[in-house]
Amino acid sequence: MARVGVLALQGDFAAHRRALASLGVETLEVRRSRQLAELDALVIPGGESTTLLRLLGHEPEWWPALEAFHRDGRPLLGTCAGLILLAKEVTGPAQRSFGFLDVTVARNAYGRQIDSFETTGRWEDGRPLEMVFIRAPRITRVGDDVDVLARHDDVPVLVRQGRVLGASFHPELTADPGVHRELRSLIRTPAVV
């Protein structure tokens, strides 16, 4: 059985675990970099991206461990702040990121906390997808090797590059299992080189 870790430093990691468990996926709360060795995939949840960077900085091994995890071709899903950390470029303001996903994201581009909203977007094939946006980043540029999987108001909100998924919204706060199902499917798919 595949084991998916959920970074449990900040954000609603418990909701991601519940969403994955509903799909029959074994999960683990990840608080130390050495735990990555036990995983087939990793979710980096929402929260506050600069706080997540600071918390990751408390253990110097995090950065090289996550880079090795990515190099090994193990799937990653970043939602909201997690997307920011996975992006190649961050604006509004600029900040450090891993660069695993060739996109540019603008932090908090959907507005402040009071501007949060629930909606239904669309997968690229037209199926509906439930979405919750909370101080969400906007994907402003998509690289040539990045596939847009879903949109809201014609703006990309769910993208994939190889085995790396990034979502502007919080799929763990909906009853829609689509995004977590997509992550699970990447565990069984050969790595895209």
C-alpha positions as CSV (number, residue, x, y, z in Angstrom):
1,M,0.0,0.0,0.0
2,A,1.2,3.5,-0.9
3,R,2.1,5.8,2.0
4,V,1.6,9.5,1.6
5,G,3.1,12.0,4.0
6,V,1.5,15.3,4.9
7,L,3.8,18.0,6.0
8,A,2.5,18.7,9.5
9,L,4.4,21.9,10.4
10,Q,1.4,24.3,9.8
11,G,-1.9,24.4,7.9
12,D,-4.7,21.9,7.8
13,F,-2.7,18.8,7.4
14,A,-5.4,16.7,9.3
15,A,-7.9,17.5,6.5
16,H,-5.5,16.2,3.9
17,R,-5.0,13.1,5.9
18,R,-8.8,12.6,6.1
19,A,-9.2,13.1,2.3
20,L,-6.5,10.6,1.5
21,A,-7.8,8.1,4.0
22,S,-11.2,8.3,2.3
23,L,-9.4,6.9,-0.8
24,G,-7.8,4.1,1.2
25,V,-4.4,5.7,1.3
26,E,-2.2,5.2,4.3
27,T,-0.9,8.6,5.6
28,L,1.7,9.9,8.0
29,E,2.2,13.3,9.6
30,V,5.6,14.5,8.6
31,R,7.5,16.7,11.0
32,R,11.1,15.7,10.4
33,S,13.1,15.5,7.2
34,R,14.2,11.9,7.9
35,Q,10.5,10.7,7.6
36,L,10.7,11.4,3.9
37,A,12.5,8.1,3.4
38,E,9.3,6.3,4.5
39,L,7.1,7.9,1.9
40,D,5.8,7.3,-1.6
41,A,4.4,10.8,-2.0
42,L,4.2,14.1,0.0
43,V,1.6,16.8,0.4
44,I,2.7,20.3,1.3
45,P,-0.5,21.9,2.7
46,G,-1.7,25.5,2.8
47,G,-0.8,27.8,5.6
48,E,1.5,30.8,5.4
49,S,4.4,30.3,3.0
50,T,6.9,32.5,4.8
51,T,6.1,30.8,8.1
52,L,6.5,27.4,6.4
53,L,9.9,28.5,5.0
54,R,10.9,29.6,8.5
55,L,9.8,26.3,10.1
56,L,11.6,24.3,7.4
57,G,14.7,26.4,8.2
58,H,14.8,25.1,11.8
59,E,16.1,21.8,10.4
60,P,18.9,22.4,7.8
61,E,18.3,18.9,6.3
62,W,14.8,19.8,5.0
63,W,16.0,21.6,1.9
64,P,18.3,18.9,0.6
65,A,15.9,16.1,1.7
66,L,13.0,17.6,-0.3
67,E,15.3,18.2,-3.3
68,A,16.3,14.5,-3.2
69,F,12.6,13.4,-2.8
70,H,11.8,15.4,-6.0
71,R,14.9,14.0,-7.8
72,D,13.8,10.5,-6.9
73,G,10.5,11.1,-8.8
74,R,8.2,10.7,-5.8
75,P,5.0,12.7,-6.3
76,L,4.4,16.0,-4.6
77,L,1.2,18.0,-4.1
78,G,1.3,21.6,-2.9
79,T,-1.9,23.4,-2.1
80,C,-2.1,27.1,-1.6
81,A,1.0,27.9,0.4
82,G,2.4,24.6,-0.7
83,L,2.0,25.7,-4.4
84,I,4.0,28.8,-3.5
85,L,6.8,26.7,-2.1
86,L,6.9,24.4,-5.2
87,A,6.8,27.2,-7.8
88,K,9.8,28.3,-9.8
89,E,9.0,32.0,-9.3
90,V,7.0,33.8,-6.6
91,T,5.8,37.4,-6.7
92,G,3.9,39.8,-4.5
93,P,6.5,39.8,-2.9
94,A,9.2,37.5,-4.2
95,Q,10.4,34.8,-1.9
96,R,12.5,31.7,-1.9
97,S,10.9,28.5,-3.3
98,F,12.0,25.0,-4.4
99,G,11.3,25.6,-8.1
100,F,10.0,22.1,-8.7
101,L,7.0,23.4,-10.8
102,D,7.7,25.7,-13.7
103,V,5.0,28.3,-12.8
104,T,5.0,31.8,-11.5
105,V,2.6,32.5,-8.7
106,A,1.4,35.8,-7.1
107,R,0.9,35.5,-3.4
108,N,-2.5,36.3,-1.9
109,A,-3.7,37.4,-5.4
110,Y,-7.3,36.3,-4.7
111,G,-7.5,38.7,-1.8
112,R,-7.4,38.8,2.0
113,Q,-8.9,36.4,4.4
114,I,-12.2,38.2,4.2
115,D,-12.3,37.6,0.4
116,S,-12.2,33.8,0.8
117,F,-14.8,31.9,-1.2
118,E,-16.1,28.5,-2.3
119,T,-16.9,27.8,-5.9
120,T,-17.0,25.2,-8.6
121,G,-14.3,25.2,-11.2
122,R,-13.7,22.8,-14.1
123,W,-11.3,20.1,-14.9
124,E,-9.9,20.6,-18.4
125,D,-12.3,17.9,-19.7
126,G,-15.2,19.9,-18.4
127,R,-16.0,17.9,-15.2
128,P,-16.9,20.1,-12.2
129,L,-14.4,20.5,-9.4
130,E,-15.2,21.9,-5.9
131,M,-12.7,24.6,-4.8
132,V,-12.1,26.7,-1.6
133,F,-9.9,29.8,-2.0
134,I,-8.4,31.3,1.2
135,R,-5.8,34.1,0.6
136,A,-4.9,32.0,-2.4
137,P,-2.0,32.5,-4.8
138,R,-2.8,33.0,-8.5
139,I,-0.9,31.2,-11.2
140,T,0.2,33.9,-13.5
141,R,2.5,32.0,-15.8
142,V,2.6,28.3,-16.8
143,G,5.8,26.8,-18.3
144,D,5.8,24.8,-21.5
145,D,6.2,21.5,-19.7
146,V,3.4,22.1,-17.3
147,D,-0.1,20.8,-17.9
148,V,-3.2,22.8,-16.8
149,L,-5.6,20.3,-15.2
150,A,-8.3,22.6,-13.9
151,R,-9.4,26.3,-14.2
152,H,-11.6,28.8,-12.4
153,D,-12.8,31.7,-14.5
154,D,-10.4,30.6,-17.2
155,V,-7.4,31.0,-14.9
156,P,-5.2,27.9,-14.2
157,V,-5.8,26.7,-10.6
158,L,-4.5,23.1,-10.7
159,V,-1.3,22.2,-12.7
160,R,1.0,19.2,-13.1
161,Q,4.6,18.9,-14.2
162,G,5.7,15.3,-14.2
163,R,4.8,14.0,-10.7
164,V,4.4,17.5,-9.2
165,L,0.9,18.9,-8.6
166,G,0.1,22.4,-7.5
167,A,-3.3,23.8,-6.6
168,S,-4.2,27.4,-5.8
169,F,-7.1,26.3,-3.8
170,H,-7.8,23.9,-0.8
171,P,-9.1,20.6,-2.1
172,E,-8.9,19.1,1.4
173,L,-11.7,21.4,2.5
174,T,-14.2,20.0,0.0
175,A,-16.0,16.7,-0.4
176,D,-14.5,16.3,-3.9
177,P,-11.7,13.7,-3.9
178,G,-10.5,14.5,-7.4
179,V,-7.2,16.2,-6.5
180,H,-6.2,13.6,-4.0
181,R,-7.2,10.9,-6.4
182,E,-4.9,12.5,-9.0
183,L,-2.0,12.5,-6.5
184,R,-2.7,8.8,-5.7
185,S,-2.6,8.0,-9.5
186,L,0.9,9.5,-9.8
187,I,2.3,7.0,-7.3
188,R,1.5,4.2,-9.7
189,T,2.5,6.0,-12.9
190,P,6.1,5.9,-14.2
191,A,8.0,9.1,-13.7
192,V,7.9,11.5,-16.6
193,V,11.5,12.5,-17.5
